[in-house]
Amino acid sequence: MELALTIKQRLGPNVAPPTHSHSSPADGGHVGGLLSHPLVGLLLGHYCLAEGDHRLPGLVVAEHRDDNARERQVPSEDRRQTLTQRRPSRAHLEGVLGGVHRAPVWADRLTAKNKAALRAAQRTIAVRVIRGYHTVSWAAATALAGDPPWELVAEVLAETYSYVSGRRALGENPTLDGILRVRRIGQEALMRRWGEDLAVQPYGTRVTAAIRPVLERWMRRKRKPLTFRLTQILTGHGCFGDYLCRTAQREPTTECHDCGAAVSAQHTLEVCPRWAVLRQGLTSVIGGDLSLPSVITAMLGDDESWKAMVSFCETVMSQKEADERMREEAADVASIRGRRMGVRRRRYLMRLL
């Protein structure tokens, strides 16, 4: 009860969630987020969702705000290593979702604001897992990370809990086979609904359309990690003309500097003549069809295809990044390309000192 009173005092009526971590009197130490406490999920589940507000998922989002701020201080070329080192463990994910795991009442009480807040936090983690740009959409990031929507995971957990509690209410002891059967049915429904959700998402359609037919195989794959440059090719967010022009706004046009065509991730993978020799080595392993669905299917087929794709992406994208840096440092650089913001600006000014 003392913990519940402390939580109520911190949230209070019509008060936004705390943006920083606190020391909880319940455990006498620093808490990375209130959801990490084993009792908080249940207490906050009844307190917040009973009123139909969105503050509980807000705590999940606040869990990652400080991490995001720290990550923005890391130079871009070092961020790839940072993302690798900061890949969240299963224990961390269970800690963040502790409230969902321990409060099945959430599953049928999530509002639109709840869902949006959960997906925002999930996207933050998924982008780190796939080593992607922060502009990658929720659909693309979670599909590549193999991380189902948290609200659907909560429903499966709630169904399992309802089955177990219902049996016990009747004086029966639920069998392991029965629990596994309910969980299996829930997982099958989750995968079906996840695929349907991805089909209607407006962003990241190129990669989600390619992964959807093999979504479960992609999710269950082992020993096939994503890399920073492989993710650029898969998502289209990286050193490509269409991304640099339309999203990053650092290029005046989308034209390829090598062939003059509109450059995209698919153009780089399949068409651009500059990479013809490397492309021949890739097609000799995975086949001649370089459409993204075919490439992903081939990558899942065997380890050699995965390694060949990773090698192609690493070589091509590292060269494109080096060329882009040279263009940015050129004396006659266009104003839009020479614009430096954030960490890039600070590092540039340090070189002038």
Secondary structure, 3 states (H helix, E strand, C coil): CHHHHHHHHHHCCCCCCCCCCEEECCCCEEECCHHHCCCHHHHHHHHHHCCCCCHHHHHHHHHHHHHHHHHCCCCHHHHHHHHHHCCCCHHHHHHHCHHHHHCHHHCCCCCHHHHHHHHHHHHHHHHHHHCCCCCCCHHHHHHHHCCCCHHHHHHHHHHHHHHHHHHHHCCCCCCHHHHHHHHHHHHHHHHHHHHHHHHCCCCCHHHHHHHHHHHHHHHHCCCCCCCHHHHHHHHCCCCCHHHHHHCCCCCCCCECCCCCCECCHHHHHHCCHHHHHHHHHHHHHHCCCCCHHHHHHHHHHCHHHHHHHHHHHHHHHHHHHHHHHHHHHCCCCCHHHHCCCHHHHHHHHHHHC
